[in-house]
Amino acid sequence: MKKLSLTVLLATIFLASSAQDSTSHKYSKDDKKEERRQKINNLIKQAEEGVLVYSKQNIFGIQGRTNGYGVFYELGRMKSNRKTNTYRIDITEIKHPKETKSSNSGFPFGSTFIYGKINNFYQVTLGFGQQYILGQKGNKNGVAVSAVYNGGLAIGLLKPYYLSVQDGNGNDTTIKYSEATRSLFLGNSINGTGGFGKGWSEIKMKPGAFVKTALRFDYGRFNEVVSGIELGLSLEYYGAKIPIMADQKEKQMFFQGYISILFGHRK
């Protein structure tokens, strides 16, 4: 009898424990569902109120600069309601302020060229930074204003600028600037450019660093779509002077303003 009573007692304890675990598990599962539902409702409410809410954003941009032009791609990961970490790559071309297009009237079939230009100067910048929301949209038709700042590695790419000229014997030839070709390169027997495809195999790399800051205005009606403009300033500094034009001062530091048109998506 004692053995039977002990068995019944153990079975009762086991069943009660199992029932309690089951109830606890069910409660925990229902709790998590409710929390998830509440979070989704909050996100929907924030979106309706014009608050930018996302986990990741991809932005592409086309930029006009005071000394050139460029494009960029930015990946952003939101860390809080106001702060997003950004990873960005820009590809731009810097032009010298003395650059002007010319043509030689003595060669009617020649193309235009930039007199005195000795190198095209492209740059690739790889940066890390943050986007900080200063003001939310307020509603779907509003504008969100953010401060953007980043910095990192700048890689300058110098590509020789080729010209098509007539040599002393009246033959057409394609040359780049050097002390040996200087008289022809800066002379009056220029037909036109040597072609955009020339010089890519002769590119020289110039390492440097950059910093950038801007204000971003996002007027997209829907949170999942990025539409806006960015107004900013950037500064690049290189370890060596950059020759772009003959007989002009070579610079290591470039400071410019820019405006970008933004488009992309969030999720």
ABEGO torsion letter per residue (X at the ends): XAAAAAAAAAAAAAAAAAAAAAAAAAAAAAAAAAAAAAAAAAAAAAAAAGBBBBABBBBBBBBBBAAEBBBBBBBBBBABAABBBBBBBBBBBBBBAABBBBBBAABAABBBBBBGBABBBBBBBBBBBBBBBABBAGBAABBBBBBBBBBEBBBBBBBBBBBBBBBAAGBBBBBBBBAAAAAAAABAABAEBAEAABGAAABBBBBBBBBBBBBBBBABABAABBBEBBBBBBBBBBABBBBABBGBBBBABBBBBBBBBBBEBBX
